C-alpha cells in the first residue's frame, strides 16, 4: 500500500494513558487532495476517519490502519506526556 504519511492517533476513549492507540497511514493521493488540512492540523486536533485495518496491535505494537477518508472536525483535546517508541511503528 501507498503510505506517504503516518499519523499517530490517540482515540477517545483510549487503550493507553501513555501511548498513541494507532497509526493511521495516508496515501499520497489523499495527502495531495487534503494538503491544506494536513498543513493546518496539529497535536490534539480532533479528526474523524474511515479506514481499513492493516494489522492489529498488541501491548508492544500499535494498531495500523490505512485511511480511506479523513476530516478535521474542529475539536481539540490537549494531549500531554505521550511516548513514541519507533519499534511500535509499522515496518520496524
C-alpha positions in Angstrom: 0.0 0.0 0.0 1.0 3.6 -0.6 1.9 5.2 2.8 3.0 8.8 2.1 2.3 9.9 5.7 1.7 8.2 9.0 -0.3 9.9 11.7 -0.3 8.8 15.3 -3.8 8.7 16.7 -5.0 8.9 20.3 -8.5 7.5 20.5 -11.2 8.6 22.9 -11.6 6.6 25.0 -8.0 5.4 24.7 -6.5 2.0 25.3 -3.4 3.6 26.9 -2.7 6.6 29.0 0.9 6.8 27.8 1.0 5.8 24.1 -1.0 6.6 20.9 -3.6 3.9 20.1 -2.9 3.5 16.4 -1.0 4.5 13.3 -3.2 5.9 10.5 -1.4 5.7 7.1 -2.3 8.3 4.5 -1.8 7.7 0.7 0.0 10.1 -1.5 -3.3 10.8 -3.3 -5.1 11.7 -0.1 -2.1 13.8 1.1 -2.2 15.9 -2.1 -6.0 16.2 -2.1 -6.1 17.3 1.5 -2.8 19.2 1.6 -4.4 22.3 3.2 -5.9 20.3 6.0 -2.7 18.4 6.7 -0.8 21.7 6.9 -3.2 23.0 9.5 -3.8 20.1 11.9 -1.6 19.8 15.0 -1.2 17.6 18.0 -4.5 17.4 19.9 -6.7 18.3 16.9 -9.8 16.0 16.6 -10.2 14.1 13.3 -12.9 11.7 12.1 -11.8 8.9 9.7 -12.8 5.8 7.9 -10.0 3.2 7.5 -9.1 -0.3 6.6 -7.3 -2.4 9.3 -3.9 -3.4 8.1 -2.7 -5.1 11.3 -4.0 -5.3 14.9 -1.6 -4.2 17.6 -0.8 -5.6 21.0 0.9 -4.4 24.1 4.1 -3.9 22.1 2.9 -2.6 18.8 0.2 -0.1 17.7 -2.8 -1.0 15.5 -2.1 0.0 11.9 -4.9 1.3 9.7 -5.0 2.8 6.1 -7.3 5.8 5.8 -9.9 6.0 3.0 -11.4 9.2 4.4 -10.2 11.8 6.9 -11.8 15.0 8.1 -10.7 17.5 10.7 -13.7 18.1 13.0 -12.6 21.3 14.6 -12.4 19.8 18.0 -9.3 19.8 20.2 -8.1 18.0 23.3 -4.8 18.7 25.0 -2.5 15.6 24.9 0.4 15.6 27.3 3.1 13.0 28.1 2.6 10.7 25.0 5.6 8.4 24.5 6.6 7.2 21.0 8.6 4.0 20.6 9.8 3.6 17.0 9.6 -0.2 17.4 5.8 0.2 17.7 5.5 1.8 14.3 4.6 -0.3 11.2 7.6 -1.6 9.3 10.0 -1.8 12.3 
